Every structure is written in C-alpha cells, then in structure tokens.
Amino acid sequence: MPVGCCGEVLKSSLRGLIQGRNFQKDTCPFYAIHCFPASVVLRIFLFALLNRKRVQIGLFSLRSLHIPLRTLRLKKREFNRKVRKGQFHAVYGIIPANRRENQKTAMEHFLERRNKIRKVAARQKLDALLITHQLNVQYLTGFTGGTSCLLIAPDGDTMMSDPRFTIQIEEECPGLNTVIRPRSESTSKTLAKLLGRTTAGKMGIEAETVTIGQQERLFQHIPKWQSVPTKNVVEDFRQIKDKGEIAQMRRAVDIAAGAFLLMRKFLRERRQSLEIFSEIHLCNLLVDQMRQLGHAEAMSIVPESFPVIVGAGPRAALPHATPSGQTLYGQSHVLFDWGCVVKGYMSDMTRVLILEPGNKKLRTVYETVLKAQTAALAAIKPGKTCEEIDAVARTIIKDAGYGKHFGHGLGHGIGLRVHEDPRFTPGDKTVLKTGMVLTVEPGIYLKGWGGIRIEDMILVTRSGCEVLTQAVPKTFEEMECA
C-alpha cells in the first residue's frame, strides 16, 4: 500500500491496534495515517516500543529502546496530558520503517545458512557444491520459484536461473549474485562460464535428486570436474527449525485448526441432516475455510499442505483415502487428515469426528489409539531415538490386539515438506534434538469397519515436547458430532 493510501487493510489494522491486538506489518510495506487522533498515534508509539520496531513520523524517527515499564507509563501520561491540553492535534504520514531492516536481516540469515553448508563442503574436500533440490535452494536463499540451482563455492554463491524468474529473484533474494542464462543455453555451459579458469576440481551434487542423465548433462562442458555424490547435506540442517520457521509453522497450524473447528461447529449445528454431506463436500468445506482464514489474516498461504484426506466409515480404513461421493449416512465416524502452508512451511494433523457415540467398538479402538499417542508424547525428549518413541506407541497398540493393524510409522518430520526426516519408525536411530518438529500419528485400520488415526505436530524442547496442535481437541467426547 503506497504512502497516502488509506484502504480497508489500513483501517482494519488501526481498528485492531485500538482494540489492543497486534497486526502484521509485513502484510503491506507502508501505512499512511491522515488526521487521526493523537490517542491512536500514541498506541502506535507504544506498539513500536513494546515490539522493538522503528516508526518514522514526518521528519522524526522513534527507534525502539529498552525502556522500563514505569518510564513508559510516565511518557504515556505525559503524552495524554498534552493531548488533553490540545498541544498535539494530529499526525500525518506515519510509516513503519522496519521493512528494509527485516529484509536485510533475512538475507543475512540465509547467508549464515549457506556458510554452514560451505563449511561442510570444505570438510568433505569439495571445491564447489551444486544445490539442485528446489526446497534446498529455497532454504538457503529464500527463493520460492523453480528450475533454478545454487552454486556454493569457497569465494561466494551464485544462483543460476532463467528469464522467467529474473524479477522474482530480485525481490526475494536482493544482493545474491545471480546469473540468468538464455533459454538456449544449457546449465552446463553456464556452469563452465562461472567456473572460469578453474578447469578441474571436485563438485558435490545432491545424489538424492540428480538422475544419472542429469548428471551427464551437467558435466558435459566441464569434463575435467569430478562429480561427488552427497547425501542430506542441506536436509540435515533443515531438521532443526529456527524461530522464524517455527513461527510460520505455528501460523499454518492456527489456520488449519481454526478451519477444522469451524467445520465441526457447522456439522454439529446440522447434526440432524448429516446424511446429505459427502466426503467431497467436507473436503471442500475444510479447504475453503483454510483459504478464508488465510486471506482474512493477510497471510501468504496455500490452502493445502497435501491433498486433504477424508474417509467415512469403512473408507477410514484407507490411511490415504481420497474424498469420494460417500455420504455420512449410516456411518459411525469420519476421519480427516489435513493441513495448510504458510510461507512455504506446512502443518499436518488428523482428527476423527464421532457420529455414533454409543458405538462400543468405536470407543475402544479410539481410546486405544489415544492412549498410544499420549504415551508417545510423554516419552519424547532430547536424547531419545526415533525408534524408541515409535516402540512406545506400537507396544500399546500391539498389547491391545491391534498390532498388525498399525502398518505405518508413528510420525515424520515436517517443514518445507510435509514428510521430512527424521521419522518415528522402527530402525530410525536418529537422536531427537531441541528444535525438531515432527508428527505423532498412531492408527488402527480395520478392513470393512473403518480406521482411527490421531495426529499432532510437536516441537522438541529442552525438557520434552510442545504439542503445536493442542488447540484442536481430541478426546472421544470432544469429537462427538451427533
């Protein structure tokens, strides 16, 4: 929003500010306020101080400082006193001035990540490392486009892309050295030009994402360079989430959770006519709610982390059930597995709505799954291995007689991808560390009857774990919808 505009976004931001709610400054780069009362201006002052922001007012600049609360209150009283005396009437052109600073901080953050990768490449005695996996490129640069690669060398980094992404790279990766190759030029030729006089060396390639054919084409014009397969160089760093990543995932969880709670309320209000709703209807309703919540909060969201899973009755026995025309008529339960994406970071959760609360078998299976998940959550802490946590839940389900009906791992890492390492599965000896984000999702699936899965996202903390999805209830009684 350019300076001088005062649209609905600005009005809602001010309205939220007056009511004491925070607003997302990154939703629009500039705000302009014309002839607003000094009381509103004061609240903006206080917001800037409390949130360590910088606000520019006309020719004056107020930068966030460590101001004791007592001093802040004195300033507030003094300001109000002058307002009452009419010494301050109105302020023009209030502009948050933190956007450029935040952008600079983000670029420095990405550079720190690349420097860590550079050190790994040096330890492996590589002269260069070529990053071709698009999510790894995004993790190291912030670039969200496609068909681009990143060359990490001892003396610097270079993004290689094509003309379709010229403007996008300038916007998302300011300051990053970039080579836009002509559409007629191969990546191999571009690499040869970048390497210049360095005619030979060892170049690491991502073995998990580069095929043999791609490797041959890449090294066509640099035949004296030796390709060295690397594995999980970037992915290992991606396992530990930083504060910014965790914040985006919290927002993705909030939107997905809010959408489900709205849908549950919608169905409860229509409990006498549930038979008219099909799995497809429920899927579309859930996705639409996520889209609306994301738009209302002005977030950069993709409604779905993955195709939403909805299975009613016997179809809930399909762990990845594709929504069908099956209605809720005569069904005892319906399973939902869903999530959304906020600025590239995903959420993922599963809940089961109970349509026949008096069904004893349904309650028994449900309580078994919930017991297994509760025990696994309690066992999570740094130093434990993934297979140890999986065994906790698997043992409970096995002892209840349903061991052969739990055929998948207990959970998986999540971040820029919905399924990442590490994984709660037998044989995964990865040691849990603070900052890892994973899902915990035990399940029991009975052919011809249905299935129960309860899934939460957790953040490994110093003392255990934090359940990120706790806003969505999961007891049997809380899931009743009939």
C-alpha positions in Angstrom: 0.0 0.0 0.0 1.7 3.3 -1.1 2.0 6.3 1.1 -1.1 8.3 1.0 -3.5 5.3 0.6 -5.9 4.6 3.4 -7.8 1.5 2.4 -9.6 -1.3 4.2 -6.4 -3.0 5.2 -5.2 0.1 6.9 -8.5 0.7 8.6 -8.7 -2.8 9.9 -5.1 -2.6 11.1 -5.9 0.6 13.1 -9.1 -0.9 14.4 -7.2 -3.9 15.7 -4.5 -1.7 17.1 -7.0 0.4 19.0 -8.5 -2.8 20.4 -5.1 -3.9 21.7 -4.4 -6.5 19.0 -1.1 -6.9 17.1 -1.2 -6.5 13.4 1.1 -8.0 10.8 3.3 -5.2 9.5 4.6 -7.3 6.7 1.2 -7.6 5.1 1.8 -4.3 3.3 5.0 -2.3 3.2 3.7 1.2 4.0 0.9 2.7 6.1 -0.2 6.3 5.9 -2.4 7.9 8.5 -4.0 11.2 7.9 -5.6 13.3 10.6 -6.0 10.5 13.1 -6.5 11.4 16.8 -3.4 11.7 18.9 -4.7 8.7 21.0 -4.3 6.5 18.0 -0.9 7.8 17.3 0.1 7.1 20.9 -0.9 3.5 20.6 1.3 3.2 17.5 4.2 4.6 19.5 3.6 2.1 22.3 3.3 -0.8 19.8 6.6 0.2 18.3 8.3 0.4 21.6 7.0 -2.8 23.0 7.7 -4.8 19.8 11.2 -3.3 19.2 10.2 -1.7 15.9 11.1 1.7 14.4 8.4 4.1 13.2 9.1 7.2 11.2 6.9 10.2 11.7 7.4 13.0 9.3 11.0 14.1 9.7 11.3 12.4 13.1 12.3 8.9 13.9 11.5 6.9 17.0 13.6 3.8 17.4 12.8 1.0 19.8 14.8 1.2 23.1 14.9 -0.7 26.3 12.5 1.5 28.2 11.3 0.4 31.7 7.6 0.0 32.0 7.5 2.7 34.7 9.1 5.2 32.3 6.8 4.1 29.5 3.8 4.8 31.7 5.1 8.2 32.6 5.6 9.0 28.9 2.1 7.8 28.2 0.6 10.0 31.0 2.6 13.0 29.8 1.5 12.4 26.3 -2.2 12.1 27.3 -1.9 15.3 29.4 -0.6 17.2 26.4 -3.3 15.7 24.2 -6.0 16.9 26.7 -4.4 20.4 26.6 -4.7 20.4 22.9 -0.9 20.6 22.4 -1.0 17.7 20.0 -3.7 17.6 17.4 -2.9 15.2 14.6 -0.1 13.5 12.9 0.5 12.9 9.2 2.3 10.2 7.3 3.2 7.5 9.8 5.3 4.9 8.1 6.7 1.7 9.6 10.4 1.8 8.7 11.4 -1.7 9.6 10.7 -3.4 6.2 14.2 -2.8 4.8 15.8 -3.8 8.1 13.8 -7.0 8.2 14.8 -7.8 4.6 18.4 -7.2 5.4 18.2 -9.4 8.4 16.6 -12.2 6.3 19.4 -12.0 3.7 22.0 -12.2 6.5 20.1 -15.2 7.9 20.2 -17.0 4.6 23.9 -16.2 4.2 24.5 -17.8 7.6 22.8 -21.0 6.4 25.0 -21.0 3.3 28.1 -20.5 5.3 27.3 -23.6 7.3 26.9 -25.6 4.1 30.2 -24.1 2.9 32.0 -25.5 6.0 30.5 -28.9 5.4 31.7 -28.8 1.7 35.2 -27.8 2.9 35.3 -30.7 5.4 34.4 -33.1 2.5 37.2 -31.5 0.5 34.8 -30.2 -2.2 35.8 -27.3 -4.5 32.1 -26.5 -5.1 28.7 -27.8 -4.2 25.7 -27.6 -6.6 22.3 -27.4 -4.9 19.6 -28.5 -7.3 16.7 -29.6 -5.0 14.3 -26.6 -5.1 13.4 -26.8 -1.4 17.0 -26.7 -0.5 17.5 -23.7 -2.8 14.6 -22.0 -1.0 16.0 -22.9 2.4 19.4 -21.3 1.5 18.2 -18.3 -0.4 14.5 -17.6 0.2 13.7 -18.1 -3.5 10.4 -19.8 -4.0 10.4 -20.2 -7.8 11.5 -23.3 -9.7 14.1 -24.7 -12.2 17.0 -22.9 -10.6 20.1 -24.1 -8.9 22.6 -22.7 -6.4 26.4 -23.0 -6.8 28.2 -22.7 -3.4 31.9 -22.1 -3.7 34.6 -21.0 -1.3 34.6 -17.5 -2.6 30.8 -16.9 -2.8 27.5 -18.2 -4.0 25.7 -17.8 -7.3 22.1 -18.5 -8.3 21.5 -19.8 -11.8 18.1 -19.4 -13.3 16.2 -18.5 -16.5 14.5 -15.2 -17.6 11.1 -16.2 -16.1 12.4 -15.6 -12.6 14.5 -12.5 -13.0 12.2 -10.2 -11.2 11.2 -12.7 -8.6 14.9 -13.4 -7.6 15.5 -9.6 -7.4 12.5 -9.3 -5.0 13.2 -12.4 -2.9 17.0 -12.5 -2.9 18.3 -9.0 -3.0 22.1 -8.9 -3.1 22.5 -12.5 -4.1 24.8 -13.0 -7.1 22.6 -14.3 -9.9 23.2 -15.5 -13.5 20.2 -15.5 -15.8 21.1 -17.9 -18.6 19.5 -17.6 -22.0 16.8 -20.2 -22.7 19.1 -21.5 -25.5 22.0 -22.1 -23.1 22.3 -25.2 -21.0 23.1 -25.2 -17.3 26.3 -27.0 -18.1 27.5 -24.1 -20.3 26.5 -21.6 -17.5 28.5 -23.7 -15.0 31.5 -23.7 -17.3 31.4 -19.9 -17.5 31.1 -19.5 -13.8 34.0 -21.8 -13.0 36.1 -19.8 -15.4 39.7 -20.7 -15.3 39.2 -23.3 -12.7 39.2 -26.2 -15.2 39.3 -29.1 -12.7 38.1 -29.9 -9.2 35.6 -31.8 -7.1 31.9 -30.7 -7.3 29.4 -32.1 -4.9 25.9 -32.9 -6.3 22.8 -33.9 -4.5 22.6 -37.6 -5.1 19.0 -38.0 -3.9 17.6 -35.6 -6.6 20.0 -35.7 -9.6 19.5 -38.5 -12.0 22.3 -40.2 -14.0 21.1 -38.4 -17.2 21.0 -35.0 -15.4 24.5 -35.6 -14.1 25.8 -36.4 -17.6 24.3 -33.2 -19.0 25.5 -31.1 -16.1 29.1 -32.1 -16.6 29.0 -32.1 -20.4 31.0 -28.8 -20.6 33.2 -29.4 -17.6 34.6 -32.9 -18.3 37.6 -32.4 -16.0 35.5 -31.8 -13.0 34.8 -34.8 -10.8 31.2 -35.3 -9.6 31.0 -36.3 -5.9 27.6 -37.6 -4.7 26.5 -36.0 -1.4 23.6 -37.0 0.7 21.4 -34.9 3.1 24.0 -32.0 3.3 21.2 -29.4 3.5 18.5 -31.7 4.8 20.4 -32.4 8.0 20.3 -28.7 8.8 16.7 -28.5 7.9 15.8 -31.0 10.6 16.4 -28.3 13.3 14.0 -25.4 12.9 14.8 -21.9 13.9 12.5 -19.4 15.5 11.3 -18.0 12.2 10.5 -21.4 10.8 8.6 -22.4 13.9 6.6 -19.1 13.8 5.5 -19.9 10.3 4.5 -23.4 11.2 2.5 -22.1 14.2 0.6 -19.9 11.8 0.0 -22.8 9.5 -1.3 -24.8 12.5 -3.5 -21.9 13.6 -5.2 -21.6 10.2 -5.7 -25.3 9.8 -7.0 -25.7 13.4 -9.4 -22.8 13.0 -10.8 -24.2 9.8 -11.5 -27.6 11.4 -13.2 -26.1 14.4 -15.4 -24.0 12.2 -16.3 -27.1 10.2 -17.0 -29.1 13.3 -19.3 -26.3 14.5 -21.0 -26.3 11.1 -21.7 -30.0 11.3 -22.9 -30.0 14.9 -25.4 -27.4 14.0 -26.7 -29.7 11.2 -26.4 -33.0 13.1 -30.0 -33.9 12.1 -29.1 -33.9 8.4 -25.6 -35.2 8.3 -26.6 -37.8 5.7 -26.6 -35.1 3.0 -22.9 -34.4 3.3 -20.4 -36.4 1.3 -16.6 -36.8 1.8 -16.1 -34.4 -1.1 -18.4 -31.8 0.4 -16.5 -32.0 3.7 -13.1 -31.7 2.0 -14.2 -28.6 0.0 -15.6 -27.1 3.1 -12.4 -27.6 5.1 -10.2 -26.2 2.2 -12.5 -23.2 1.8 -12.3 -22.4 5.5 -8.5 -22.5 5.4 -8.4 -20.3 2.4 -10.8 -17.7 4.0 -8.9 -17.7 7.3 -5.6 -17.3 5.5 -7.0 -14.4 3.4 -8.5 -12.7 6.5 -5.1 -12.7 8.2 -3.4 -11.5 5.0 -1.0 -14.4 5.2 0.8 -15.9 2.2 -0.8 -19.3 2.3 -1.5 -22.3 0.2 -4.7 -23.9 1.5 -3.4 -27.5 1.4 -0.1 -29.0 2.5 -1.2 -32.1 0.6 -4.5 -33.4 -0.8 -6.9 -33.5 2.1 -7.8 -37.0 3.3 -11.4 -37.7 4.2 -12.7 -41.2 4.9 -16.1 -42.0 6.3 -16.9 -45.3 7.9 -15.2 -48.3 6.2 -13.3 -45.9 4.0 -11.5 -44.6 7.0 -9.5 -47.8 6.9 -7.6 -46.3 4.0 -4.8 -44.3 5.5 -4.7 -42.0 2.4 -8.4 -42.1 1.5 -9.2 -39.8 -1.5 -12.5 -38.0 -0.8 -15.4 -39.6 -2.6 -19.1 -39.2 -3.0 -19.7 -41.5 0.0 -22.1 -39.7 2.4 -22.1 -39.8 6.2 -25.4 -41.6 6.2 -25.2 -44.7 8.4 -21.5 -44.1 9.2 -20.1 -44.3 12.7 -17.2 -41.9 12.2 -15.3 -39.8 9.6 -11.5 -39.3 9.5 -9.9 -36.0 8.4 -6.2 -35.5 7.7 -5.4 -32.0 6.6 -3.0 -29.0 6.8 -2.0 -25.8 5.1 1.1 -23.9 4.0 2.2 -20.5 5.3 5.2 -19.0 3.5 6.4 -22.5 2.5 6.1 -24.1 5.9 3.5 -26.8 6.5 1.1 -28.1 9.1 -0.4 -31.6 9.3 -2.9 -33.1 11.7 -5.6 -35.8 11.8 -8.8 -36.0 13.8 -11.8 -38.3 13.8 -15.4 -37.0 14.2 -17.6 -39.4 16.1 -21.1 -39.9 14.6 -22.2 -42.8 16.8 -21.0 -42.0 20.3 -22.8 -45.1 21.7 -20.7 -47.5 19.5 -18.6 -49.5 22.0 -16.1 -50.9 19.5 -15.6 -47.4 18.1 -14.8 -46.1 21.6 -12.5 -49.0 22.4 -10.4 -48.5 19.2 -10.4 -44.7 19.6 -9.3 -44.9 23.3 -6.5 -47.4 22.4 -5.1 -45.0 19.7 -5.3 -42.0 22.0 -3.6 -43.9 24.8 -0.8 -44.9 22.5 -0.3 -41.3 21.3 -0.4 -39.9 24.8 2.3 -42.3 25.9 4.5 -41.5 22.9 4.1 -37.7 23.6 5.2 -38.2 27.2 8.3 -40.2 26.1 9.6 -37.6 23.7 12.6 -35.6 24.9 16.1 -34.8 23.6 18.5 -37.7 23.6 15.8 -40.3 22.8 15.9 -42.1 19.4 13.1 -42.0 16.9 12.7 -45.8 17.0 12.4 -45.7 20.8 9.4 -43.3 20.6 7.8 -45.5 17.9 8.1 -48.5 20.0 6.3 -46.9 22.9 3.1 -46.4 20.9 3.5 -49.6 18.9 3.7 -51.7 22.1 0.4 -50.3 23.5 -1.4 -51.0 20.2 0.1 -54.5 20.0 -0.9 -55.3 23.6 -4.5 -54.3 22.8 -4.6 -56.9 20.0 -4.3 -54.5 17.1 -0.6 -54.7 16.3 -0.9 -56.0 12.7 -3.4 -53.2 12.0 -0.9 -50.4 12.6 1.2 -50.6 9.4 2.9 -47.3 9.2 5.4 -45.3 11.2 4.4 -43.3 14.2 5.3 -40.0 12.6 7.6 -37.9 10.5 9.5 -34.6 10.4 7.7 -31.7 8.8 8.8 -28.3 7.5 9.2 -27.2 3.9 7.9 -30.7 3.0 5.1 -32.5 4.7 7.2 -35.6 5.0 10.8 -34.9 6.1 13.5 -36.6 8.2 13.7 -37.7 10.9 10.9 -40.3 11.2 9.3 -42.1 14.1 9.7 -45.5 12.6 11.3 -48.8 13.5 15.0 -48.7 12.6 15.4 -44.9 12.6 18.1 -44.3 15.1 18.1 -40.5 14.7 18.6 -38.9 18.1 16.0 -36.2 18.9 17.3 -32.7 19.3 15.8 -29.4 20.5 14.1 -27.6 17.6 13.0 -30.7 15.7 9.3 -30.6 14.6 7.6 -33.9 13.9 4.1 -35.5 13.8 2.9 -38.2 16.2 0.1 -40.2 14.5 -0.6 -43.8 15.7 -3.5 -45.5 13.9 -5.6 -48.7 13.8 -7.2 -49.7 10.5 -9.8 -52.5 10.2 -10.9 -53.6 6.8 -14.6 -53.3 6.3 -15.1 -51.4 9.6 -13.0 -48.2 9.4 -9.9 -46.7 10.9 -8.8 -44.3 13.7 -5.8 -42.1 13.5 -5.0 -39.2 15.8 -2.2 -36.9 14.6 -0.5 -34.0 16.3 2.5 -31.9 15.5 5.2 -31.5 18.2 8.2 -29.3 18.8 11.1 -31.0 20.7 12.0 -28.8 23.6 14.8 -29.0 26.2 12.6 -30.8 28.7 10.3 -32.8 26.4 8.0 -31.6 23.7 5.4 -28.9 23.0 2.2 -30.0 21.2 1.7 -27.4 18.5 -1.8 -28.6 17.5 -3.3 -28.7 21.0 -5.9 -26.1 20.0 -7.8 -28.9 18.3 -9.4 -31.2 21.0 -9.1 -34.9 20.6 -10.9 -36.8 23.4 -13.7 -39.1 22.4 -16.4 -36.8 23.9 -14.9 -33.7 22.3 -15.1 -35.3 18.9 -18.7 -36.3 19.1 -20.7 -34.7 16.3 -24.1 -36.5 16.6 
